Amino acid sequence: MRFSNRLFLGESIKDDPSRIIRKLKKKRFMSGVYLICPASNGVDPLEFYETKQLAQPFFRDKEPDIIGIATSEKEAIDIVKEIYEASVEYGHESISSYIGELFS
């Protein structure tokens, strides 16, 4: 599991994300916590899913790159919007190029 250089956080966990990050690193997946990651389908720039999905066989061999953490679907959508706005603000031609910069 790899975290971006700039981690986008939902309002409800902005003050202290360390507990959630610690649990994620220990592979303790929580219900109601969402991860915003680069999309694995090669078409969309971003996707989000609940951390408990990481226990499914599809994810066992894959370590997701994490750009953001939220505690609800609404927060996850807000973070996706925030990432898009940040990519425009920093002058990137696409969200994908901005995402690449977040992990370099």
Secondary structure, 3 states (H helix, E strand, C coil): CEEEEEEEECHHHCCCCHHHHHHHHCCCCCCCCEEEEECCCCCCCEEEEEHHHHHCHHHHCCCCEEEEEECCHHHHHHHHHHHHHHHHHCCCCCHHHHHHHHCC
